């Protein structure tokens, strides 16, 4: 197996666990009133932003496994959106 395919497969597997955990955090926060404190809402927002970042990573993993390459302009737009979400998530 090629290094690129191994890396893409690892990204997809790790992202699946991350998405599962983040969705569980959001669902738990929505269902349980005791988790709707200031801290709970902030944790929920972090899970939402992390989910968006993980969806970008899933796209990268799929491109790595299927050997799809983008032109520079498309790659720049996708990475620009990803970096904006990362900055919001980090602040």
N, C-alpha and C positions, 0 to 999 in steps of 0.2 A: 504494500500500500504506500502511496506517495505521501510525503510529509505534509503537503497541503491538505490532503484528504483526512489525515489523522488529526491535524489541527482543527479542521472544520468539524469533524465528528466530536472532538472534545468540547469545542465551543457549544455545539448543539446540546450535548448531554448536560453540561454544567448549567447552561441557560434554562434547560427544562426544570432542573431542581430550583433554580432561583425564581422562575415564574411561578412554580407551585407554591413556594413559600410566600412570595409577595401577594399572590391572590388570596391565600389563606389569611394573611394579615388584614387585607382590605375587607374581606368578608366578615372576619371576626369583629373588626371595628364597627362595621355597619350593623351587625346583629346584636352586639352586647352594649347596652347603654353605659355600663361601668368603664368601658374602654374609650368612651368619647370625651375623655378629659383633654386638657391642652397637650399633654405629653402623648396621649394616644392618637390624637389627630395629627400631630407632627410625625409620629412613626408611620401612620397611614399614608401621609403625603410622601414621605421618603420611599415607601414601598411602591407608590404609584410612579414616581419619577424613576425608580430603579427598574420597574417593569418596562417603561418606555425605553430605557437604555438597553435592557436585555432584548427587546424586540429588534433594535438595531443590530445587536450582536448576532441574533438568530439569522438575520438577513446576510450578515457577513459570513456566517458559518455555511449557509446554503450556497452562497457564491463560491466559497472555497471548495466545498465538496463537488459541486457541479462544474467547476472550472469556468465560471462566467466572469468575464472581466468588463469593467465599465470604462467609458472614456473619461477623460480628466474632468470635464464639466459636470457630469452626472455624479462622479465620485465626490467632487468638491461640495455639491449641494447636499448630498446625503451626510457627509462628514460635518458640514456646517450645522445642520439640524441636530446631529448627534452631540456636537460640542456645546451647543446652546442648552440642550437638556442636561448635559453633564454639569454645566456651570450653575444652573438653577438647582440641581440636586445637591451640589457641593456647598451652596450658600445657606 
